Amino acid sequence: MSRWWKCMGVVGAFVACTASMAAAADTPVKKEGFGPYLSLYGGVAIPETLDNGTYSGRVGGLTLSSRPIGDLKLKTGSIFGAKVGLMGHSKDAVWRYFGMELDVSATSTAVKSQPLRIAGFNSLPIPETDLTFLTGALHFLAKVADGPVQPYIGIGPAVVHGKLDAIRTSALTVGDQSATALGLSAIAGMRVKLAEQFAAFLEYKHIRASMDFDHVSGDAVIHAGVGGFSVLF
């Protein structure tokens, strides 16, 4: 949880900075340059399997290193997050279609109960095991159209921190595991302005990273559909 509060501290600092920039403008009605915004959202996360998995550790008295285990099936889960960003004002001739944002999200899913197929061993049944991801992404944005309804796309680097709970079976005992990796985040959505300083949006999210936990590793890909609200400053 300490990493989550650190990320929230970064978000708070960013909001304070952008708010002070807006307050320092010469005229409050100026609609050129970039306008800051704050968004909150939630939705459904549909992860793909943890692909190209490997296992390193002890099994039945033997110590293994990077032994292939195939793909691990993951459960559908939830995702919640917040954004702070800057988007070009509609009357700015140069920047009206561009922007950038910091997007922080928490995804809750789980490794399904399934046979763990370690190469060279019989299948080992494992119980359902909680898996969470905390993602911080920097998106570079482009509005496809301007106006009350604004389709947009974005892409950028992401830092993904994952936590896999302990796995315990008769032949295998692995404690809590964590990993942090550099990944990629992409979004596509539509924002609808409900008032001068208020908007709602729907968004598809795509997050991917290669996670190297203490004992298990694999390629994680998360698809998510979210909805939320934005306050425009």
N, C-alpha and C positions, 0 to 999 in steps of 0.2 A: 504493500500500500504506500510505502514511502515514495516510490517512483511516481505513483499517481499524483500525490500531493505536490511533488516537484514540478510535474507537468502542469498542474493547475496553477502553480505559482508563475510559470512562464506565461500561461494564458492570461492571468491577471495583469501581469506587467505589460503584455502586448495591448490589452484593452485600455489600460491607463494611458499608455503612450499614444494610441490612436485617438482616444477621446480628447487628450490635451491638444493634439494637432488640430482637431476639428474646432475646439474652442478658441484656438489662436487665429483662426481665419479672420480676414479683414471684415467680411460681411457674412452673416449667418446664411443668407440665401444664395451664396455663390455655388454654382453647379458645374464647376470645372475641376479638372484633376481627379483625385480619387476620394471616395467616400467610405469610411469605415463601417463595419457591421459586426454584429454578434449573433451567432445561431446556436440553437440547441436542437438535438434530433434523437430519434430512436427508431428501431426497426428489427427486422429479421435477418440473421446471418446464416448463410447456407455454405458451409465449407466443403471443399472437395476432399478427397482422401489425402492423408499425409503421405505423399508419393515418395518412391525410391527410399523407403525406410531402411535404417541399419540399427543394430543393437550392439552396444559394448558393455560388458559386465559379466557377472557370474551366472551360470546356469548349471544346476546339478553338480556343483563342485568344480566346474571348468570355467576358466576366464576367457571370454571371447572379445575380439576387437573388430568393430565395424562389420559385423556379420549381417548379410541382407535379411530383411524380414518382410519384404514386399510393401504393399500399401495398407495403411491403417484407416479404417472407416471412421468418420467423424459425424457427430449429431448436428442437426439444425439447432441453432441457438439464438441468442439476442445480441444486439449491438446498441450502445448508447454513446453519445459524444457531443462535443462542442466545437465551434469554429470561431475564429476571429480573422477578419480579412479586410482587404481594400478592393473596391471595384470602381472602375471608371464611371463618372457621372454621365448620364445620357446626353447632356449638352456639350460634352467635351469632344471636340472634333478628332483628337488624336487617340485618347485612351478609353473611349466609351465602350469598347468591346473587350477590354482586358482587365485582369486583376490577379490577386494572389491571396492565399489564405493559409493559416495554420489550423490543422484539423487533428484533434485528439479524440480517440475513441477507445472503448473497452468492449471486447467481444467475449462472450461466454459460450463455450461449447463443451464437448466431451468426446473422448475416444470411446467408441461403442464397445460393448461386450462382444468379444470375437476371439477366434483362435489366433494366437501369435505364432506365425510360421517362421521360426529361425532356421536358416539353411543348415542342414545336417542334423536337425533334431525333429522329434515328433512335435505336432502342434501343441502349444501350451495355452489353454483357455485363460483369458484375462478378463477381469470385471470391468464394468463401465468406469472410466476415470476422467475426472474433470480436467478441462484444458481451457485456459484463458489467454487472451492476447490483449496487450495494451499497445496501441499504435499512435505514433505522432508523425504526421505527414505535412509536407509543404507542397501545396498545389499551385501551379501556374494556370490561370483560368482564361477562357475565351468565351464570350457570349456569342451564340449563334445568331441571335436577333435581339434588338432592343425594344423597349416598350413595357406595357403592363405585364406581359407574359414573356419571360426571358429564358429560353433554352440555353444551356451552357455545358461546357466540357472542361476537364482539368486533369492534369497529370503531374507527378513529381516524386521525389525521393521520400522514403518512409523509414523510420526506425521502429522495429517490431520487437516487443519483449513478450515472451511466452512463458507460462508456468504450467507444468504438467504435474498433477498430484501423484502420490505414491502408488505403485503397482505392486500388489502382493498376491502371489499364488503359492501352491505347494512347492514348486520348483524354482520360483523366481521372486525375489524381493528387491524392489527398487524404491528408494525414497523420493521425496519431492525433487523435481528437476526444473531448471529455468534456463533460458537462453535469450540472447539479444542479437538481432541481425539487421543489416541494412537491406531494405526491400524497395518495392515499388507500389505506389497507390495511384489509381485512376478513378475518375468519377464522371458521370453524365447525369444531368438533371434538368429540372424546370422550376424556375422561381416565378411566383405570381405576386405582384404587389397588391396588397389589400388596402393600404393607406400610404401616406407620404413617407412614414417611417416604420412601416410594418409589412412583412411579406411572409408567405408560406412557400415551402418547396418540397418536392419529391426527388429522390436521388438514388441512382444505382452506384454502388461502390465495389471496387475490385482491389484487393490487397494481396500481395504475394511476397514471400521471403523464404529462404532456406534456413531452417531452424536446426541448430546443433545442440540439443539438450545434453545433459550429463551422460545419459546412457542411450537415449533414442534420438535419432536425427531423421529429417525428411523435409520435403518441400511442401510448404503450406500455402494454399490458395483459398481466399475467402471471397465469396460473392455476398452482397448485402443489398437489401432494399430498405430505405429509410424515408421518413417524413419528419419535417420540423418547421420551426418558425424563426424568423430573423428580425432583429431590430436594426434599422438603418439610421446611422448618425449623420 
